[in-house]
Amino acid sequence: MVKKRKNLGKIKGFSIQFLPYSEIRDLDSDRRIRKILNVVLGNIILILQGKLRAEEETRLIGDTMAMIGHVKDFKGIELAVISGNKNDSIWGKMKKGIANALAGGDLGAITIIGPATIVKEIKRNPKKIELLLNR
Amino acid sequence: MAIKILKNFFKRIFSNLFRHKKDIKLGFYGPPNAGKTSLANRICKDFTGEEIGSVSKVPHETRNVQFKEKVEIEYKGKKMVFKMIDTPGIATKIDYENFLKYKMKKKDAKNRAKEATQGVIESIKWLDDMNIVVVVLDATENPYNQVNITIIGNLVARKIPVLIVANKVDLKKADVKRIESAFPEYEVVGISAKYGKNLEEFYESIFKLSKKV
C-alpha cells in the first residue's frame, strides 16, 4: 500500500546550492569555512560534495557560534554528513583510502549544511535522511 | 653528540617516571542536556563530597568549563587521581526563543543564549587539553546526530581515548543498543547518573581507558 504523503503546508520557498569538492579542494581551512558560511548566511541550503576534516567541522561550529548574536536573525546551522559504508572490509577501506588520497578528499561523502532559520532538523538513521523545514 | 644522547636518555627516563604522577585530565563532552554535569557531580560527590556544578532541565545550564582537581577515584582497591573537566554542551544552533518555553524572561533568555554560544566555543578549545574523554549521550535521543559524530571524530583525530556513556537508562524510552549500533567501534556503557545506576561498569571502563594515556 502506498503511504499517504504528509501535508507540506505553506513553505515560503528556499534555495539549494550544490558545491562540488573541486571548489574547496585547494582552499585552506579558513577559506573553506568562510565560503561555506557565506552561502549559509545567504539563507541557502548547501549540499557539499565530500566532507570537511574533523577539526574543520568543529571550527565551522565554533565560527557559527561566534556569528550568532552578531548577524541579524542568524540562529546557527543544521549539519549532517552522509558518508560511505562503515562496514567495509580492510581491502575496501584501503581502496577507498587510495581513491580519497588521489581525489584529495572523500568524494563519496555528502555534507548538508542549512541555516537553522530554514532547516528545523536533519533527522537521520542508518537508512534514510530527512530534512525538516521551518514553516 | 654523546652528551646530547645522554641528555635525551635521562629526559626520557625522568619524563616517564613522573608522567604517572600527574592527574589524568578527564573531560565530559556531549550535546546539551545529556547529563554531563549530573555524571560529573555523581562522581565528585561520591569521592570528594562536593559537586562540580548545577543541573537544570533548561538546556545550556553549563555555560563555562568547570573543574574539580584531585578527584581520587577508588575502584576494587585501585586508586587513580583525576582532574575532572565538565564542559558546556556542544550544539550547532542556539535560539534564545527556546529558553522562553521555560518561562524565562526575554532578557535572561537572550543573555543565556549569548553565554551558551561562548560555552560551545570554549568546549571546542578545550578538546586539545584532554587525556581521556567521556562522551555523554542521552539514551532516549537519536544518536545519529552530527554533533555526536563530530565530537567523536575530533577525539579520534587527536588520538584521545573515548568512552561513550548512554545516560538516562532509567527512562523507558532509553535504547542503549541504538547507541551501540551507531558507534560500533567504541565501548558504550549504559548508566543513570541521576540514580547512580551501573556506575561500577563505568568506573571499570574509566580505569581501563586510563591505561591508554
Interface residues (C-beta under 8 A of the other chain):
Chain A: R53 A54 E55 E57 T58 R59 I61 G62 T64 M65 A66 I68 G69 K75 G76 I77 E78 L79 A80 V81 K86 A116 I122 K123 R124 N125 P126
Chain B: I90 A91 T92 K93 I94 D95 A113 K114 T117 Q118 V120 I121 I124 K125 L127 N142 Y144 Q146 V147 I149 T150 G153 N154 V156 A157 S181 A182 P184
